[in-house]
Amino acid sequence: MTTIRVINPNTTVSMTAAIGACAAAVAGPEAVVEAVSPVAGPVSLESQVDDALAVPGMLARVAEGEAAGVDGYVIACFGDPGLAAARELAAGPVVGIAEAAMRTAAYLGRRFSIVTTLARTVPHIEELAVSYGLERQCAGVHASGIAVVDLETDPLAREKIAEFAEAALVADRSDVIVLGCAGMTEFTAWLAERLGVPVVDGVAAATATVAGLLRQGLRTSKRGEFAVPGAKPFTGTLAAIEPRALLAR
């Protein structure tokens, strides 16, 4: 059996549970899924500051996983925060849900549209599409205006996301919808049936990707950039999360 640790970088426990259920449904019988959140951090990630403050706690969860023998990791936030840093710490594969969702969508149609939460997140998602070499396939990123935590509590959230997705398909002349937040994972099947097109949830896509890499016996290369960082002093509150100190626990 292999173990896949799915890390929700925010601290909303109910969202972590939903993410874990989605991941377990696609991981396959040979994989055990652990869904975890940082001990401390923001309840949702909706800004660059949120992302930055969530990363130390997320990396601590990666380091704990290494000590426990975890085989691979999913970073379950659509901004893919701390993805490269997590790959430095982890021996096994680490996949972010934005990258996995976009690459999966590119297999399913010529162009895809992303429906996300707040407008301020759109430039970062567009930048990710460019960095992953998928800007030509990404036909548009559309903000629903729904805050991350409201995806669980607003009774109209699912309907609003559907309306934005329908409009995006027309405006972008796209073939596939990508859900631009891990908090939308429970909408996937309902939306696909309503829209009549593939709807890609990044949690499922990233978990399936990690599981596939592990089945092939593939791990993160430690030859270059993703080698474990060298030891150096860290001061103040960051002393407790110095990379080699984390891995030594």
N, C-alpha and C positions, 0 to 999 in steps of 0.2 A: 504493500500500500504506500502511496505517496501522500504527503500533506501539503495542501495549498492554503496559505494564510491570506485571507482577503482583508485588507486594511481600509476601513472607512476613516479618512483623515479627520472627520469631524467627530464631535462627542455626543451626537444624538443617538442614544442607544436603540430606540425603535427603528431608526433607519438602518443601523448596522444589522439588526435582526433580519429585516427585509432583504438587504443586500446578501446576507449569508444564505438565505433560503433560495434566492435566485441562483447564486453560485453553485450551491449543492445540487440543484436540478440539472446542471449541465456538466458537472465535473467528471462524471462517469463513475462506475462502480469501483474503480481501482484507486480513487482519490478521496481523501478526507478533507473537508473544508472547515477551516477555522475562521470565523468572522470576528474581528476585533476593532476597537477604536483606541486612540491615544488616551492615556490617563487624564490628561489635561489639554485644553485647547478650545478653539471656537466651536459653537454648536452647529455652525454652517460655514462653508467657504464661498464667499461671494466677492472677494477683493484680493488684491495682491498682498495686503497686510494679513488677511485671514490665511492665505496660502503659506506665507512665510512663518507665521506663528504656529501653524499646524505641523510643519515639517519636523521639528525636533521630536515631538511626541510620536510621530509616525516612524521616524528612524529608530526610536527606542523599541518599537514593536517589531521592526525588522531584526534588530540585534537580538531581542529575546527569542525570536523565531530561529535565528541561527544557532543559538545556544540549545534550543529544544529539538533541533534537527529538522526544521521545516524545509521542504524541498523547493517551493516556489511561492511567489507573491503576486497579488493583484493590488494595485493602488486604485481604490474605488472613489475617485473624484475626477470629474471631467476636465479639470485643469491640469491633470497629471502632475500635481505638486511633488517636488522632491524625487522625481523618478530616477534621474541620473545618480543622485546621491544614494538612493536605495540600491541601485545596481552596484555601486561600489562596495556596499556592506554585504550583499547577499551572494552566496555561492551559486544559487540556483537562479532561474529566470525570474525577472520582475517585469510585469506588463501593466501599463496604465490604461484606464478604460477609454480615454479619448483616442489614443493611438489605435487600440484594438478595434474600437467601433468604426473609425474611419476606414481602416484597412479592410475590415469585413464588408462594409457598405460598398467599397470600390469593387469587390468581387461580384456584387449582386445587381449592379446597374451601371449605366454610364455616368450618372451624376447623382449626388445625394445632397439633401438639405438637413441641417441640424436645427433642432428646436431646443432651446435652452431656457434658463431662468431669467436673470436680470440683464438689462441692456449693457451694463458696465462689463459683463463677462465676455461680450461678443468679440472685442479686439483680441483678447488673449486666445480665444478659440480659433479665430482666423489665423493668428500667428502660429498656433500649433499645427494647423493644416499645412501651412507653408513649410514649417520645420520638418514635417513628416513626408514632404514631397507630394501632398495630395490636394494642393490648392486648385488644380484644374478639375478634379472630380468634385470638390466641395463647391456646390452651386450657390450656397447661401447659408448664413447663420442667423437665426430668427429668435429674438428674445420674447418670451411670453409675458414678462413682467411679474411672474409668480416667484416669490422668495422660496428658497430651498425648504425651510421648515414648513411653509404653507402647502407644499405638495402633499403632506400627510394630513393636514387639518382642514384645508379648504374643500368643501364638498363639490365645488365646481371646477377644481383643478384639472381633473382628467378631461372634462369637456373642453376647457379652455385650450389645453395642449392639443387636443384633436383639431380644434378650429384653426390654430396656428399651423399645424402640420398640413392640413388640407390647403390652406392658402399658400404655404411654401411650395408644395408640389406644383401648383399652377404658376406661381410667380417665377420659380426657378427652372421650370420644365425639368424637374428631377424625377428619378425613378425609385428612390429609397429615402426613408426618413431615419435619421440618427437621433436618439434621445440624448440630449446634452446635459444630463445630470443623473447621478446614481440614484437619486430620490425618485426618479420616474420609472424605475425598473418594473414595478407592479402594473404599469400601464401597457406594457409591450404587446401582449397577446391581444388585448381588447382593441388597441389601436390598429394593429395589423389587419384584424378582421374588418374593422370599420373602413380603413383607408384602401384596402385592397392592394397594398404594396408591402414589400419587406420593411419591417421596423426593427432597427438594430439597437439593442441595449448593450452598453459598454461593459457592464458587469458580466453578463453572459459571454460576450465576445472575448473579454480578457481572460476569464476563467478557462474557457475552452482552449484559448491559445496557450496558456501556461500548461494545461493538462497535456496538450499535444506535444509541446516542447519536451516535457518530462518523459513522455512515452518514447520519444526519439533519443533519450539519454543526453539531451542538450542542456548546457549550463552557461552562465554568463562568463565571457572571456575575461581573464584576469591579466592579460598580457599588457594592456595599455591603459586607457583612461579609467576603466572600471576596476583596476586593481584596488585592493584595500588601502586607504590613505595611510601615509606614514605617521608615526607618533609625533605629537607636538603638544605643548602645554595649552590648555584651555583655562580661562579664568572665570570667576564669578559663577553665576547660575549655570553657565554652559559647561563647567568643569565636569559635571555629572554625566554629560552626554558626549564626551570626547570619544571619537569612533573606536579607537582600540580599547578604551575602558569599557565601552558597551559590549564589544565582542568578547572581552575577557570574562564577563559575568557568567 
